[in-house]
């Protein structure tokens, strides 16, 4: 039996990608002890980005105390890769929605200051290349908090520092970038961003993502006006146009803020990760018989460049079969068949509640991989029998 490549995303709110890969590998080895299994846990730039790239490129995870979304102190981690020059940061670690209790979620006041502190910590470690995933944010401040952490002053008409959060942007009259950390001028910041929303307007950060961050419908026009004002002042004082920039509206305007304040470059997250883990090289090395990917639920959204489809499209360059092992199969999942995924297997073997499935996701994954490997071995025996003229 040959080589299996196991390259899943996380199962959201249940298992990290590395644990998903480990469980699938364990199921394969239980069925086929002699199989070679290469685990390649993946991320599209959101949850799991640090773990994925540290595991693939070597390195270590560092922790710092930074400012959380509500201004409280939180412990946040980032990755330092083995080259000694590249840091990997997840915005969610410092400014994520999971850090804010549901009753306190209000994007008028949450701040990205802690993400700026993580960027500064990476610069202090000597990094001059930063890969920054901006999924899962609790904020709508256009990166204003981050900018302040990096030395920029955001001032009202009286020359006073504006308050944190989107509410402060309504008062913004001038940007003083004279104190910006000069190390950023020699630092490449790659922003893993998989949405194309502009900063403002009906398709912008506030109207598309504000409600999921705790905004009320009455807040949405204010949040949008705040980002519109930010874009106007940035254009005048920094000479950068971010209002209609595709991706500027990601993470409550953090995409635009990173471009405006830190010279960031917006990049599709999954292709960036696949390059970093040298995924094509793994598949082209020869001997691979099956690629297994997966995510919590496969559905119509998966067709828009999510991990399973991204993995499948690379695998198809080498003519390799692809199986997706998933928590559940949602509406529109059949669309992935035309994008390189050959088969889908749910981990659910019998009727059960979502809570039970999530609680036992590891065992269910391993059992599903065991069944999948036995089916694959059966296919190989059938092909051998037919090929042998029996």
Secondary structure as GFF3:
##gff-version 3
##sequence-region A 1 390
A	DSSP	beta_strand	3	6	.	.	.	ID=ss1
A	DSSP	alpha_helix	17	31	.	.	.	ID=ss2
A	DSSP	beta_strand	36	39	.	.	.	ID=ss3
A	DSSP	alpha_helix	49	57	.	.	.	ID=ss4
A	DSSP	beta_strand	59	67	.	.	.	ID=ss5
A	DSSP	beta_strand	73	81	.	.	.	ID=ss6
A	DSSP	beta_strand	86	90	.	.	.	ID=ss7
A	DSSP	alpha_helix	91	95	.	.	.	ID=ss8
A	DSSP	three_ten_helix	97	99	.	.	.	ID=ss9
A	DSSP	three_ten_helix	102	104	.	.	.	ID=ss10
A	DSSP	alpha_helix	113	124	.	.	.	ID=ss11
A	DSSP	beta_strand	129	133	.	.	.	ID=ss12
A	DSSP	alpha_helix	144	149	.	.	.	ID=ss13
A	DSSP	beta_strand	153	155	.	.	.	ID=ss14
A	DSSP	alpha_helix	166	169	.	.	.	ID=ss15
A	DSSP	beta_strand	174	176	.	.	.	ID=ss16
A	DSSP	three_ten_helix	182	186	.	.	.	ID=ss17
A	DSSP	beta_strand	188	192	.	.	.	ID=ss18
A	DSSP	alpha_helix	205	209	.	.	.	ID=ss19
A	DSSP	three_ten_helix	211	213	.	.	.	ID=ss20
A	DSSP	alpha_helix	217	238	.	.	.	ID=ss21
A	DSSP	alpha_helix	250	262	.	.	.	ID=ss22
A	DSSP	beta_strand	265	267	.	.	.	ID=ss23
A	DSSP	alpha_helix	269	276	.	.	.	ID=ss24
A	DSSP	alpha_helix	279	284	.	.	.	ID=ss25
A	DSSP	beta_strand	288	293	.	.	.	ID=ss26
A	DSSP	beta_strand	297	298	.	.	.	ID=ss27
A	DSSP	three_ten_helix	300	303	.	.	.	ID=ss28
A	DSSP	alpha_helix	307	316	.	.	.	ID=ss29
A	DSSP	beta_strand	322	326	.	.	.	ID=ss30
A	DSSP	beta_strand	328	329	.	.	.	ID=ss31
A	DSSP	three_ten_helix	333	339	.	.	.	ID=ss32
A	DSSP	beta_strand	343	346	.	.	.	ID=ss33
A	DSSP	alpha_helix	354	359	.	.	.	ID=ss34
A	DSSP	alpha_helix	361	387	.	.	.	ID=ss35
###
